[in-house]
């Protein structure tokens, strides 16, 4: 695509996301579909939940448009998108009726097993047999889409994280102009544009929340995007770009699991939640995560011939600085949550 085509592509999904989210907000208000505050909530007033009714259809349309443009998508890729639609439908039912964890996990595994056939190459670069590669990918993908849902707990955070991942993949495709990354780069730009439009309504104080109908299919599609990036050889960027979400969710899950708690239940123990409980505003927390993600994007361009452990040192430093700011440093002044 030319620069003009990229601008039109990005602008259409940015404006479309902004307008469709506004329309969904009006619908949710009219139907009184609200997220009511409770002792585990990070908000204090009833807020419409279901912004994914705007984000998810645009995400599916955008990825489908790139598939059509590239001409490289086969039946497996289209089935992956259909699985994303199914997860969005299931998640909307869950938002409305609180489905059992067993039903949710079973459907997620089915969707991921369908989606894994859209990844042609081994994600682990041949380090294990292909059958084991596929099993590990299924487990990692189910975990990723769930952690994306778990982490969607304050204003702006998921828009920031998804947009940062999209931006990183787009820049990677732009600066490393290899044919195998081009279509993924366009999808990354589309994700960035859609989430930017959504953030206009979701930034603190949020007018509406994404809901499971948004966070689950978004985590599913982003999981495919990152796994596909790894399968095409860029496994280090695929690991670095979502590293804050991976660290926060995984560490919290392990800690709660060791205490014998039900890890699928809502809680307020993530690093970002500890920050808001200490008095840091949602906007500041999301902005700090955005800054850390920008630094992580820079790290992915460290020369490829440097040893893996040396490339991970700046990643560890960035995450350590972020968590120190969120959890340990005094909050300066009094900030509205």
Secondary structure as UniProt FT lines:
FT   HELIX           3..31
FT   STRAND          34..35
FT   TURN            39..40
FT   STRAND          47..49
FT   HELIX           52..70
FT   HELIX           75..97
FT   HELIX           101..116
FT   TURN            117..118
FT   TURN            123..126
FT   HELIX           130..150
FT   TURN            155..156
FT   HELIX           157..175
FT   HELIX           179..181
FT   HELIX           182..202
FT   STRAND          208..209
FT   HELIX           212..231
FT   TURN            232..233
FT   HELIX           235..240
FT   TURN            241..242
FT   HELIX           243..258
FT   TURN            259..260
FT   TURN            263..264
FT   HELIX           271..277
FT   TURN            278..279
FT   HELIX           282..299
FT   TURN            300..301
FT   TURN            304..305
FT   HELIX           308..323
FT   HELIX           324..328
//
